[in-house]
Amino acid sequence: MQDLLQLWYPAQMENSTDWSPQPADYYRRKAARAREVAAGVTTRAVKTRLLDLAVEYDRLADGADSATRTPEDFAG
């Protein structure tokens, strides 16, 4: 349960020393952690919420990747 609380409370994120210079890396780590915690949860609703949260973190990571691409990366 403590792991779940750390995922959901922003104050915990503010105190984190694991800050990457790349926002996408940060969100990917959060997604991986949500999946890790979900693997150990037995309550279906909590597991579902954690997996949904991981998907949202993945979307944020994808968005951060898109936002930090250089114009040359978009050339087809």
GIWO-V343774 format. One record per residue. PHI is phi in degrees with one decimal (NA if undefined). Layout:
phi:PHI
phi:PHI
This chain:
phi:NA
phi:-60.8
phi:-61.6
phi:-62.4
phi:-63.2
phi:-65.6
phi:-71.1
phi:-92.6
phi:-94.3
phi:-58.4
phi:-58.2
phi:-65.9
phi:-67.6
phi:-65.2
phi:-87.1
phi:-68.4
phi:-101.6
phi:-98.7
phi:-99.3
phi:-92.6
phi:-68.6
phi:-107.4
phi:-57.9
phi:-62.1
phi:-62.1
phi:-59.9
phi:-66.9
phi:-66.8
phi:-64.1
phi:-65.3
phi:-62.8
phi:-63.5
phi:-66.5
phi:-62.0
phi:-66.5
phi:-62.7
phi:-66.7
phi:-60.1
phi:-63.4
phi:-99.5
phi:-92.4
phi:-101.5
phi:-81.4
phi:-58.0
phi:-64.3
phi:-68.7
phi:-60.0
phi:-61.5
phi:-62.7
phi:-65.8
phi:-67.8
phi:-63.6
phi:-62.5
phi:-61.8
phi:-63.3
phi:-64.0
phi:-62.5
phi:-61.8
phi:-63.7
phi:-63.0
phi:-63.4
phi:-61.3
phi:-64.8
phi:-66.0
phi:-61.0
phi:-63.5
phi:-71.6
phi:-102.0
phi:-69.9
phi:-82.0
phi:-56.8
phi:-63.5
phi:-65.6
phi:-87.1
phi:-65.3
phi:-101.8
